[in-house]
Amino acid sequence: MNTVLVFKTSVNKADEIQQLSPYLDQLIPPNGKWNFDLEDCDRILRVESGRSIVTSIMALMKSHNYTCDELE
């Protein structure tokens, strides 16, 4: 069963998502999904994953100089 994780990010543009895409694809298990909502004021990243990868996602985003905070 997949868990939905929601993060507030500092990603602003589609080309930034494109740059992150290969890294997120590699991090998220094959049965998982991810997407950004740049229309939302918090520039939401939603991740569906069968395992807990909160720390990994936050580290990935930080390594690419983006802020990323998990929302409850």
Buried (B, 14 or more C-beta within 10 A) or exposed (E): EEEEBBBBBEBEEEEBBEEBEEBBEEBBEEEBEBEBEEEEEEBBBBBBBEEEBBEEBBEBBEEEEBEBEBEE
